[in-house]
């Protein structure tokens, strides 16, 4: 769908219509679009709204939860998302939403655009999101159990220029899109290695435009268990353009245009171990 033309209307009204348009179409991407126009109008006020900082593109960061939780013992003990990790949950959402980050090509990425807070995640203000957005976000981001969405909004979403409803609707929709393309293949290799070439081929088959926008990141967890100290698939990162009209995520952006040198970031011999939530 083409973006609406906001020329000739006030900046505040333009911002409002833009956010309604983004939220409505992101909602359609996750199957719940009919309510977005009314919800957007009710939930977002344009009074006192500041222009967002300049940035060049978006980076969608998706985590592989078992590897994230393995990275430090305190995570398994303290994080609700790690204590609740299960095989069923992993298969339902193999790649979980970490965040959608406004990025700059010079790597001086904007952050905390509404002011930095050192408070714990759950001490940050709760976000007023539509019911459908909340449900989609809980599915995409198990870290909502630890108030991760509050931190992501404070650090990254506040720099997007979008309303919280539009920002998180887009985040959840893009997460679902990537999981549809390669989530099953990641889950199928639980407890063993997967060749990155296989994942890239799946992208070409199911969502070709994503194939050159994705970078796979492997990292060795800081675990006390010697048997688990091996490079694991930790994150899948996907680049998207910034729509010049709406400011929302646009089309997949080839990673080389975002400054990444290769689709393989730290995965030995082009293979990635997919950690299991069962051990």
VMD Tcl script that draws the C-alpha trace (Angstrom):
set ca {
  {0.00 0.00 0.00}
  {1.30 3.47 -0.85}
  {2.04 5.89 1.96}
  {-0.43 8.79 2.27}
  {0.59 12.28 1.21}
  {0.94 14.55 4.24}
  {1.91 17.67 2.25}
  {-0.01 20.84 3.07}
  {-1.19 19.98 6.56}
  {0.20 21.05 9.91}
  {3.20 19.23 11.36}
  {1.22 18.06 14.39}
  {-1.69 16.77 12.31}
  {0.76 15.19 9.86}
  {2.44 13.33 12.73}
  {-0.91 12.08 14.01}
  {-2.08 10.83 10.62}
  {1.29 9.24 9.99}
  {1.17 7.22 13.22}
  {-2.39 6.09 12.59}
  {-1.36 4.97 9.09}
  {1.67 3.05 10.42}
  {-0.21 1.38 13.26}
  {-3.14 0.43 11.04}
  {-0.93 -1.20 8.42}
  {1.33 -2.90 10.96}
  {-1.85 -4.24 12.54}
  {-2.91 -5.65 9.20}
  {0.43 -7.42 8.96}
  {-0.41 -9.32 12.15}
  {-4.03 -9.84 11.20}
  {-5.81 -7.29 13.39}
  {-5.95 -4.15 11.29}
  {-9.58 -3.07 11.38}
  {-9.44 -1.37 14.77}
  {-6.25 0.62 14.33}
  {-7.59 3.91 13.00}
  {-9.93 4.52 15.93}
  {-7.40 3.25 18.46}
  {-4.63 5.41 17.07}
  {-6.78 8.52 17.22}
  {-7.76 7.81 20.80}
  {-4.32 6.87 22.10}
  {-1.99 9.47 20.68}
  {-1.99 13.18 21.33}
  {0.10 15.44 19.13}
  {0.46 18.28 21.61}
  {4.08 19.12 22.41}
  {5.46 16.46 20.09}
  {9.14 16.97 19.14}
  {10.72 15.99 15.85}
  {12.78 12.76 16.09}
  {16.56 12.82 15.75}
  {18.07 12.00 12.40}
  {18.77 8.37 11.70}
  {19.28 6.32 8.54}
  {17.69 2.90 8.97}
  {16.23 0.43 11.46}
  {17.86 -2.66 12.91}
  {15.51 -5.41 14.10}
  {17.26 -7.56 16.70}
  {15.79 -11.02 17.31}
  {17.19 -13.24 20.06}
  {17.55 -17.00 20.32}
  {16.26 -17.28 23.87}
  {18.13 -20.40 25.10}
  {21.49 -18.85 24.13}
  {20.51 -15.54 25.74}
  {19.51 -17.26 28.98}
  {22.67 -19.41 28.97}
  {24.85 -16.33 28.85}
  {24.84 -15.71 32.59}
  {23.60 -17.84 35.53}
  {21.67 -14.93 37.07}
  {19.46 -14.74 33.99}
  {18.11 -18.24 34.51}
  {17.50 -17.47 38.18}
  {16.16 -13.96 37.89}
  {14.51 -13.41 34.51}
  {10.92 -14.57 34.17}
  {11.44 -15.10 30.45}
  {14.28 -17.55 31.20}
  {12.55 -19.34 34.07}
  {9.56 -19.89 31.79}
  {11.59 -21.12 28.81}
  {10.23 -24.38 27.37}
  {10.47 -26.49 24.24}
  {6.89 -25.62 23.33}
  {7.50 -21.90 23.75}
  {10.72 -22.07 21.77}
  {9.05 -23.85 18.87}
  {6.18 -21.36 18.92}
  {8.53 -18.36 18.68}
  {12.14 -19.43 17.95}
  {13.32 -15.86 17.33}
  {12.11 -13.50 20.02}
  {11.97 -9.73 19.79}
  {14.85 -7.95 21.46}
  {14.22 -4.58 19.90}
  {13.74 -2.35 16.86}
  {16.53 0.21 16.86}
  {16.92 3.46 14.93}
  {20.50 3.34 13.60}
  {22.93 5.66 11.86}
  {25.51 4.66 9.28}
  {28.22 6.44 11.29}
  {27.29 4.18 14.23}
  {26.46 7.16 16.44}
  {23.04 5.69 17.08}
  {20.45 7.81 18.90}
  {19.33 6.61 22.32}
  {17.23 7.78 25.28}
  {15.69 10.61 23.28}
  {13.17 11.38 26.03}
  {15.85 11.39 28.73}
  {17.93 8.61 30.24}
  {16.77 6.74 33.32}
  {18.89 4.39 35.40}
  {15.87 2.74 36.96}
  {15.17 -0.99 36.69}
  {13.03 -1.94 33.70}
  {9.85 -2.47 35.70}
  {10.31 0.85 37.47}
  {9.98 2.65 34.13}
  {6.53 3.98 33.22}
  {4.11 1.41 31.80}
  {3.08 1.95 28.18}
  {-0.56 2.42 27.21}
  {-0.90 0.09 24.22}
  {-4.01 -1.20 22.45}
  {-5.10 -4.67 23.56}
  {-4.21 -6.24 20.21}
  {-0.76 -4.71 20.27}
  {-0.18 -5.94 23.81}
  {-1.13 -9.49 22.78}
  {1.10 -9.43 19.68}
  {3.96 -7.99 21.70}
  {3.70 -10.59 24.47}
  {3.89 -13.29 21.79}
  {6.85 -11.75 19.99}
  {8.70 -10.54 23.09}
  {8.65 -12.94 26.07}
  {10.83 -10.34 27.78}
  {7.66 -8.34 28.47}
  {7.50 -10.55 31.57}
  {10.59 -8.60 32.69}
  {9.30 -5.22 31.38}
  {11.72 -5.31 28.45}
  {9.31 -3.27 26.31}
  {9.55 -0.34 28.76}
  {13.33 -0.30 28.44}
  {13.21 -0.68 24.66}
  {10.83 2.25 24.37}
  {12.93 4.45 26.68}
  {16.21 3.67 24.91}
  {15.19 3.14 21.27}
  {11.49 3.70 20.57}
  {11.63 7.25 21.91}
  {14.07 8.04 19.08}
  {11.88 6.66 16.28}
  {9.44 9.56 16.03}
  {6.59 7.05 16.19}
  {3.90 6.66 18.81}
  {4.36 3.63 21.11}
  {1.38 1.84 19.50}
  {2.83 2.25 16.00}
  {6.37 1.40 17.10}
  {5.46 -1.85 18.85}
  {2.91 -2.90 16.24}
  {5.63 -2.62 13.60}
  {8.13 -4.44 15.86}
  {5.77 -7.37 16.42}
  {4.76 -7.57 12.75}
  {8.37 -7.65 11.53}
  {9.27 -10.28 14.13}
  {6.40 -12.47 12.92}
  {7.55 -11.99 9.32}
  {11.08 -13.24 10.01}
  {9.81 -16.17 12.08}
  {7.52 -17.21 9.24}
  {10.53 -17.32 6.94}
  {13.15 -19.15 9.05}
  {11.72 -19.81 12.52}
  {10.78 -23.41 11.81}
  {14.24 -24.15 10.43}
  {15.91 -22.68 13.51}
  {13.64 -24.68 15.84}
  {14.21 -27.87 13.83}
  {17.94 -27.66 14.63}
  {17.43 -27.29 18.37}
  {20.41 -28.92 20.12}
  {22.55 -29.11 16.99}
  {24.21 -27.01 14.33}
  {22.56 -25.41 11.35}
  {24.40 -24.24 8.26}
  {23.89 -20.54 7.65}
  {23.61 -21.33 3.95}
  {20.50 -23.38 4.74}
  {18.92 -20.46 6.60}
  {19.73 -18.07 3.76}
  {18.23 -20.46 1.23}
  {15.05 -20.59 3.30}
  {14.95 -16.82 3.24}
  {15.28 -16.80 -0.53}
  {12.46 -19.33 -0.83}
  {9.98 -17.78 1.59}
  {10.79 -14.05 1.70}
  {13.40 -13.24 -0.90}
  {13.73 -9.58 -0.01}
  {15.02 -10.54 3.45}
  {17.86 -12.75 2.17}
  {20.46 -9.97 1.86}
  {19.21 -7.98 4.86}
  {19.96 -10.58 7.55}
  {23.09 -11.05 9.67}
  {23.51 -14.09 11.93}
  {25.41 -13.45 15.15}
  {27.08 -16.22 17.17}
  {28.58 -15.76 20.60}
  {30.02 -18.03 23.28}
  {27.90 -17.71 26.46}
  {29.47 -16.78 29.78}
  {28.23 -19.96 31.41}
  {29.94 -21.89 34.23}
  {29.15 -25.13 32.38}
  {32.21 -26.09 30.28}
  {30.06 -28.23 27.98}
  {28.04 -25.17 27.00}
  {30.99 -22.91 26.23}
  {30.73 -22.95 22.47}
  {29.66 -20.38 19.88}
  {25.87 -20.33 19.73}
  {23.40 -18.54 17.49}
  {22.57 -15.63 19.79}
  {20.82 -13.09 17.55}
  {19.43 -12.67 14.07}
  {19.65 -9.06 12.96}
  {17.68 -7.63 10.06}
  {18.04 -4.20 8.51}
  {15.13 -2.13 7.21}
  {14.98 1.22 5.48}
  {13.35 4.18 7.18}
  {10.31 5.27 5.20}
  {10.95 8.93 4.31}
  {7.26 9.84 4.66}
  {6.06 7.92 7.68}
  {9.37 7.38 9.49}
  {8.37 3.74 10.02}
  {10.35 0.66 8.97}
  {10.19 0.26 5.21}
  {11.74 -2.35 2.93}
  {14.51 -4.79 3.90}
  {17.89 -3.09 3.50}
  {20.94 -5.10 2.30}
  {23.31 -5.41 5.24}
  {26.27 -4.11 3.21}
  {24.42 -0.82 2.75}
  {24.04 -0.61 6.52}
  {27.77 -1.06 7.05}
  {27.88 -4.76 7.93}
  {30.67 -6.66 6.17}
  {29.18 -10.17 6.09}
  {26.05 -12.12 6.95}
  {28.14 -14.31 9.28}
  {29.13 -12.60 12.52}
  {31.15 -15.01 14.63}
  {29.72 -18.37 13.52}
  {32.64 -20.80 12.96}
  {32.85 -22.35 9.48}
  {29.52 -20.81 8.60}
  {27.63 -23.03 11.01}
  {25.65 -22.03 14.10}
  {24.76 -24.14 17.11}
  {21.13 -23.70 18.18}
  {20.96 -24.13 21.95}
  {18.15 -26.17 23.44}
  {15.84 -24.96 26.22}
  {15.80 -28.51 27.59}
  {19.29 -28.57 29.14}
}
mol new
graphics top color blue
foreach p $ca { graphics top sphere $p radius 0.5 }
foreach p [lrange $ca 0 end-1] q [lrange $ca 1 end] { graphics top cylinder $p $q radius 0.2 }
display resetview
